[in-house]
Structure formats: C-alpha cells, structure tokens
Amino acid sequence: MEVTRLLHITLLITLLLYFCQAYNYETYFYKQKVDHFSFADPDTFNLRYLINDDFWDGNGGPIFFYAGNEGDITLFADNTGFMWDIAPEFNALVIFAEHRYYGVSLPYGNDSFTKLKYTGYLTSEQALADYVELITYLKSAIDGAKNSTVVAFGGSYGGMLAAWFRMKYPHVVQGAIASSAPILQFTDITPCEDFGKLVTADFSKESPECANVIRNSWAAIDSVTRNEAGLAWLTQAWSLCKPLKTPQDITSLKNYLVNVWTNLAMVDYPYPANFLAPLPAYPIKVVCSHLTEANNDPKPLLEEVFQGLTVYFNYTGDSKCLDINQQADSRLDDYGWDFQACTEMVMPFCYNGVEDFFEPAPWDFKSFAQTCYQTWGVYPRPFMAVHMYGGKDISAASNIVFTNGLLDPWSTGGVLWNVSETVVSLIIPEGAHHLDLRGSNPDDPPSVIQARMIEKTHIQNWIDEYSARYDE
Amino acid sequence: MEVTRLLHITLLITLLLYFCQAYNYETYFYKQKVDHFSFADPDTFNLRYLINDDFWDGNGGPIFFYAGNEGDITLFADNTGFMWDIAPEFNALVIFAEHRYYGVSLPYGNDSFTKLKYTGYLTSEQALADYVELITYLKSAIDGAKNSTVVAFGGSYGGMLAAWFRMKYPHVVQGAIASSAPILQFTDITPCEDFGKLVTADFSKESPECANVIRNSWAAIDSVTRNEAGLAWLTQAWSLCKPLKTPQDITSLKNYLVNVWTNLAMVDYPYPANFLAPLPAYPIKVVCSHLTEANNDPKPLLEEVFQGLTVYFNYTGDSKCLDINQQADSRLDDYGWDFQACTEMVMPFCYNGVEDFFEPAPWDFKSFAQTCYQTWGVYPRPFMAVHMYGGKDISAASNIVFTNGLLDPWSTGGVLWNVSETVVSLIIPEGAHHLDLRGSNPDDPPSVIQARMIEKTHIQNWIDEYSARYDE
C-alpha cells in the first residue's frame, strides 16, 4: 500500500517535471533599431531576452545564446533543456533572445501586424542583426564577458538562424548548434513531396493500417459531411467546439488534421513531453493503437480517427471540446510565421496521397502568392533566403553542427552530410524534431546521447580556439 | 629632325593612352529592390552595369566582377586596367556594376538626396545585396555562365565591398581582390592620426622643406587673409574662380588644400595618370619641386604653394582658374559619400600639425554627428560597419587578397598581415592608392608587378577550386 502510494507520488513529481519544466531566468529588454540595414526608418523597439548567470564563470566563461524563433521565447527556454543541462559544466552564461514580432517583442505593439509598413521588418536578416547588437552590447556591458566565446543554439527555424548567424557574423558567434534546421526547405532545392512522405512513413512504420486510416479519412469526411445531418453528426462525434456548417469549415477541419499529423511526426519523442501539446511517450504509437481498421465505413472510420485525435488535443483530459483553431501551444504565434512564410520563408510542400497519406495537393506557387498578397499586401520572394544564405552552397562556412532526427519530417530539408571538418552533420535515427536540444531523459535513445556528446566536443573546441586568442 | 618629330608623335600617343584609356563595354540596367532586407518599401530602381564579353570563354569561363564604389561606374571601368589586362588570359567575362546612388543609378532620380526616406537606402549592405541579385540573375540569364567562378574586384571603398562581398556571400563570389581597402579605418580600431601622418610622410620623403611649406601655409593664409586687401591678393595670386570674401570661404579653401595634399598622396603614381585629376608621374615630387622655402614670408610662401597646386589643378594647362569646389574628377560624386560617411562609413581622422603638416584638428565625434544631423537628418552609427563586418576579426573569411601600397595613406586602415592561408596581404612598398588595379605600365615598380602575379595565382586557384565542383 505504502509502496503504491510512493510510486504514485514519484509518478506525480515526474509528470510535474515533464510538464512544468521551469528554468530560472531574469527578463530584460534591449532597445533595437527597427531597420538595421538602412536609415529611412528611425524607429526603435524593445526586444525581450532572458538571462541566467547561475553557472557562469564571470571571468570569460562562454555565452550560450539561443537564437529565438517563431514564438514566445519562454516556450523555447522551457524546451531547450540541453542548454540548461550543460551550462554548469561549461560555466556558461545562458541567454535566450526573443525573435522580433513574436512574444512581447512587437516593434509596433498591437499595430505590428496591421500594415505592411509595420509588419515589413519581420525578416530573418533583421532578426539576426538584432542578435548581433544584443550580444555586442552584452559583451561590453557585462563585466567579464568581453572575451567570452559565444555559442549560438537553435532548433527548427531557430536552428536555421543559429547556422546563418555563424555564417554571416562569425566575429559575433564562434560556433552554432543548429538542430533540425531545414535550411534546404526552399524552392528548387528539396522536392516538395519529401516532407509529407516522411510524415506518412512515421505512421506507417507503426502499422500500414494506421496510415491507411488517415489516407481514407479525407474521403470519409467528404462523404459524411455532404448533408446537414452529417455535419451535425461529425460535430458531435468529434466534440467540436464550433459546429461545422460551411465548406470553409470542412477545409479548416482538414487543415487542422494535416497539422496534427505533421505535429505528431515532429514531436514523436520517446517520453511524455509538452512541446506543441501535452503528449504521451511515442505519441504516434499511441495514436496508431486506435487507427486499426482502414476499411471501415466512413462513420466508424472517423470515430477511430477521433480516438487518435484525442491523444493529441486531450491527453491531459482537460479539453472540453476539440478546437480546430488551436493547433499547437498558443505561444507559437502563427501570425508572424504566416507573414514570414509569405515573404522570405517560402517553403514548398505538396502531397499526392499515394506516397503520402494526405489529400493530393500540388505546390501551386501562383495561388500561394495570390493568397499572400491578399492577406499581407506583399508578394513572396521565394529565392530571397537562398540568395542571402547560399542554399546548399555552404562550403565556406565553419563551426556549425547540424543535427537531424530521422523521424522528423523537417530532416528532409536539413543538412545531412558533413560539409567540412568543422561543419558537420549528426544524424539521430530515433530522433524527432530537435530532440537533442531537449533536456536529457532516462528514455533518451543512445543515438541522441551520443549526438549530445559530440556537440559538447565541438563546443569545447570552439571555446578553446577562441580563448587561445586571449591567452597569448 | 624627323626623329624628334617621331618622338613627339610617340609621346602624344602615349599621353592619349594615359588620359583617354577607353575600354569597351556595353551598358545595361537591372531592376533592383530599393530594400533587400525588409518588405515595408516596395520600390524598385534601375542599377547600371557595364559588360564586356570579348575575351569570354562562353563555356563556363570566369566572371570578373567590379564592385562599384562611390562614383560613376565608368570612372572605375576606365581606371581598373588590371581587370582588362588579365581578362584575355583568363577568358573572363568583365562586369562593372554601379553602386546605388552614384552615377546614373539613382533610386529616386533627382529626389534621391532630398529626403531621408529616399536617401536612407544608401548603405553598403544594400549595395552588396544589389550585386548578389545582379550576379545571380546574370548567371542564370547568360548562356554558359551558370557554373562560372565569380571573382570580385574593387579598389578603396570598392575594395572594402569586394572583401565584404566574399565574407558575406561566399556562395556568390568565390574570391576577392580587395585593393587599398581600409576596412579597419573605423572608430577604436585605427588611431585617427595615422592617416595624416602618412600623407605628410609622402611629402617629407621628397624633402622635409616641402612638408614644412605646407605646414606653414595654414598660418600664412590666416595672416594674409586678415583684411580685404589680403583676401583680394590671395584670390588673384591663386587665380581663384570665386573671390574669397568670408571666413567660410577661408575654411573652404583650407578644406580644398587638405583634400589636394591627401589626393596627391593617394595618386602618387610612377607615371602620368588621370584618376582624381590629370597628373604627371610622381606628382608629389613635381609639387615639392616648387615647395622649397619653408621660412618665406606669408605671401612668397603662398606663391610657392600655388606653384605646387598648379600641378594638381592645371597639369593640362586647360584650367582658367582654380575652383576650390572641384576637388577631383566630377564623376566621384561627393554627395553620396558625404551621406555614407555620415551614417555607416564613419571614419575618424585627426591632425596635430606636429607629426603631420595639417592644421591641428581633433576628431570631434559629437560635432561631426551634429553636422550630419543638420545636413541629412540622421545621426551616424559609428559602429555599424564593425558590427556588420567584424572589424579586425576576419579570421573566418577565406579567399581574399588584400593589397596595400605603402605610399597610400589609406593603407593605415588596411589589412597588412596574412590572416590565413587564403586571406593574404600583399604589400607594395612603392604603391599609391590601388596601383595594382591599374593597367600595367612600363614604369611600374617591380613590387606591383609581383603583386599582380600573386593576385593572378590566387585567382587561378579560386577558379580551379570552384570548377572542380562541376568536373566531378
């Protein structure tokens, strides 16, 4: 009896640690220029950053700098345990900088997304320049930081930023850990169908039946929702927060599903986690345990699908209904990313329904561009990122570790080969989206443990190399 | 008699070649975005570029790309004979791109310098992005250029651009010849007095007396121009186009002199040339041959000075009067550079009159910034270039040849050490400002001949290295 109780308490503490990983930091703001590259706009704004010096060797110890990506920076601070785990052994100062136009770092406050003349400064180049100014300021303002080695960290788009940061400003960052950074997910570099194929593979690996249930679900939705009774049935069967009424609602529902299956592939971690949503260990396995009868009639098939969806939207049991407008942690702000995807971060995706389980959808740049223009008043520049950062041609770079998990659909746009002696690629076969950046966990597969060790070796090399300048 | 005549004709042809070096090119325009880094301003403009394919191997031959600097691009095309000289042996396509806001590449036409919202896009970052877009376009548009190696060339600020171009966009340019590129002429890197000391040394090397005449001339001007008679005398003695009247006129006159002595140090070439002005060989020697009596009274001293000035402003004998507003070739547009110097290219200069021959003038950033604000409505960002490009910390760069002539005062802000195996510094002891970029000349000193040979070796290496990618 006592033992069972103790087990329960242990389980409770473990769950608390998983879901409320609270790291310690102080919050500051740094005044940034809205435009770092021209002088036509004199505006400034406050960029938020988080800082922790608990472990720091104030006599030149390194700076671990997280290059914030598309969300509230606290989300990334809470989900980048690797930096916190290794900060003590490196005696590092830990900094998380928020990406402009996300979280509370809004250059024009509530107006930031209202007009192109306000929103237009949301680009990766401007964000990197923010980080240059912030680090330069901190190194001069913090006693003992003047000669500190700076290591950039980032996952996903943050990993792209970390890698590009080192490429463009090697005098500011001495090395970069770029985790799950799809710097090749651009036009004419990575085939648009690869991403969806890998999402599908993650499910069909559990069981081909599971993937087939999803593949068949699109037609089942269409068939069921042809009339009002069906719309009402699905609304009720799936506990939707808002009743389905129009064809647009069906499109939104399908978009939600596309995102859920994709997100599950991204966060298929080997232990319970709460990155995009609170989820059990290996969530795809759990989802697929419900998706077993692909040949069912539409209604029973969709009931199966709902059992799977429940794992995603209601693992905690706290959700009263399924809100198809809430695809992931609300701290991931889709507004800003929609603008970035419509301007510089044009990443082509396409599905054919055969090699993947999605509804067939070709990549239609023209219609995509038209939608962007309607939404934001701007046409995309699909080659901007490649022209700026080089696409596949990164042979002149140095001191970057690219890591990719092979479960992660974003790995299809990642750097999967060793570029040079100092620009290396680590493959984590059992890894999902930036698993290596998460805190260490008893259930980590050996491949991620090894990847982290190699990352640490590189970090030490960068520190040794840079420190040697000041030892002479 | 006949021999003398032949000599005369030969001399005439030689002079014609010196002064009318006409290289062959076609002129084109490419539509550029005014702002490459943000989406707030949708404007575009036409950037001029010159192109010559006479020598080009249209099957992947290299592209020699001059990164235009602060002037009409034809001036640089006419004065960068090195590129034209070696294009045939490399079978290279020759391109000269005009820098935005100079020559005819004015983003807002005649309004370009009227308002900060028009002028504000005149920065080195935007100019480099223009070149990225232009080269990327040309490589895709010109048959056979797709896999061409691109070598950037530039002198002075153009050399800074060439070096930075390689640092920031190594996927676009495979190597850079950065001639007399003072990338270290910024706050807290190079002492502000070094430049004036080297100008002075160029004159005192001819004779200490020569430098002393100039050193004494400032007081002589003050003494003579104390009254109206003196102002009239100096106006007449120096054949000034506009009579001296106000103290402001005296300041302008002195500024003119500072520029003349500086320009002479820059273009102290071993043969007659016409870069900033038509000048004889070793113009400082010729000037100094007139500046021999430093202890003269003010008026005879200033008469001496005028003899020296005549070498600069009227070597051709065509000038009817001395125009102190015409400091150099009118194709060097001071308007744009004044804005750049007031914003990003803040280069501190100071004089003490002891180690140099100028009137003492400390570097007064505050008053400089105030003047900039009054003129342009903008405050300088003195650390912008260093934050963007790294200042002295260029250890991560590759494939750059920095060349500096030790006669050239800009060499004090140049890279005078080998940074790595592929980022090297070539010193040309007898060289003035980017002498190596000029066409070969019978009177070239051996050091520049050797420098050019080493430059060619590096260029060949870059071509070999890049071409190897496509041979496999």
Chai-1 contact restraints between the chains, C-beta under 6 A:
chainA,res_idxA,chainB,res_idxB,connection_type,confidence,min_distance_angstrom,max_distance_angstrom,comment,restraint_id
A,F37,B,F37,contact,1.0,0.0,6.0,A-B,restraint_1
A,F37,B,E125,contact,1.0,0.0,6.0,A-B,restraint_2
A,S38,B,G120,contact,1.0,0.0,6.0,A-B,restraint_3
A,S38,B,Y121,contact,1.0,0.0,6.0,A-B,restraint_4
A,S38,B,T123,contact,1.0,0.0,6.0,A-B,restraint_5
A,F39,B,G120,contact,1.0,0.0,6.0,A-B,restraint_6
A,F39,B,T343,contact,1.0,0.0,6.0,A-B,restraint_7
A,F39,B,V378,contact,1.0,0.0,6.0,A-B,restraint_8
A,A40,B,K117,contact,1.0,0.0,6.0,A-B,restraint_9
A,A40,B,G120,contact,1.0,0.0,6.0,A-B,restraint_10
A,K117,B,A40,contact,1.0,0.0,6.0,A-B,restraint_11
A,G120,B,S38,contact,1.0,0.0,6.0,A-B,restraint_12
A,G120,B,F39,contact,1.0,0.0,6.0,A-B,restraint_13
A,G120,B,A40,contact,1.0,0.0,6.0,A-B,restraint_14
A,Y121,B,S38,contact,1.0,0.0,6.0,A-B,restraint_15
A,T123,B,S38,contact,1.0,0.0,6.0,A-B,restraint_16
A,E125,B,F37,contact,1.0,0.0,6.0,A-B,restraint_17
A,V132,B,H387,contact,1.0,0.0,6.0,A-B,restraint_18
A,T136,B,H387,contact,1.0,0.0,6.0,A-B,restraint_19
A,P170,B,A396,contact,1.0,0.0,6.0,A-B,restraint_20
A,H171,B,G390,contact,1.0,0.0,6.0,A-B,restraint_21
A,H171,B,D393,contact,1.0,0.0,6.0,A-B,restraint_22
A,T343,B,F39,contact,1.0,0.0,6.0,A-B,restraint_23
A,V378,B,F39,contact,1.0,0.0,6.0,A-B,restraint_24
A,H387,B,V132,contact,1.0,0.0,6.0,A-B,restraint_25
A,H387,B,T136,contact,1.0,0.0,6.0,A-B,restraint_26
A,G390,B,H171,contact,1.0,0.0,6.0,A-B,restraint_27
A,D393,B,H171,contact,1.0,0.0,6.0,A-B,restraint_28
A,A396,B,P170,contact,1.0,0.0,6.0,A-B,restraint_29
A,A396,B,S398,contact,1.0,0.0,6.0,A-B,restraint_30
A,S398,B,A396,contact,1.0,0.0,6.0,A-B,restraint_31
